[in-house]
Amino acid sequence: MEFKRKFGKKKQAKPQKGLFLVVLLAIALYLFFNADSLLSKFF
């Protein structure tokens, strides 16, 4: 029972970190696929 409780506590602190990683991945993909249009704006 103690092990289960410890594991449950560990899981509660991570949702924000996971959300941050997903947002970061989305930004990276967006920049990757729109790199040519973004470069044409700057140069």
C-alpha positions as MATLAB code, in Angstrom:
seq = 'MEFKRKFGKKKQAKPQKGLFLVVLLAIALYLFFNADSLLSKFF';
ca = [
       0.000    0.000    0.000;
       2.814    2.433    0.840;
       4.446    1.927   -2.563;
       1.176    2.679   -4.327;
       0.752    5.912   -2.342;
       4.303    7.080   -3.184;
       3.779    6.341   -6.863;
       0.488    8.276   -6.876;
       2.147   11.332   -5.319;
       4.911   11.291   -7.930;
       2.424   11.318  -10.811;
       0.547   14.426   -9.608;
       3.463   16.846  -10.076;
       4.066   16.085  -13.767;
       1.037   17.235  -15.847;
       2.442   20.754  -16.330;
       5.808   19.435  -17.492;
       4.106   17.156  -20.025;
       1.930   20.000  -21.290;
       5.011   22.204  -21.670;
       6.759   19.497  -23.720;
       3.718   19.097  -25.972;
       3.564   22.866  -26.583;
       7.299   22.939  -27.286;
       6.932   20.074  -29.765;
       4.039   21.842  -31.501;
       6.101   25.039  -31.861;
       9.063   23.058  -33.211;
       6.870   21.308  -35.787;
       5.249   24.602  -36.815;
       8.645   26.244  -37.314;
       9.945   23.198  -39.207;
       7.068   23.154  -41.703;
       6.892   26.949  -42.133;
      10.635   27.605  -42.239;
      10.671   28.556  -45.926;
       7.846   31.111  -45.576;
       9.402   32.577  -42.418;
      12.815   32.885  -44.077;
      11.308   34.584  -47.125;
       9.776   37.226  -44.825;
      13.106   38.040  -43.154;
      15.403   37.909  -46.224;
];
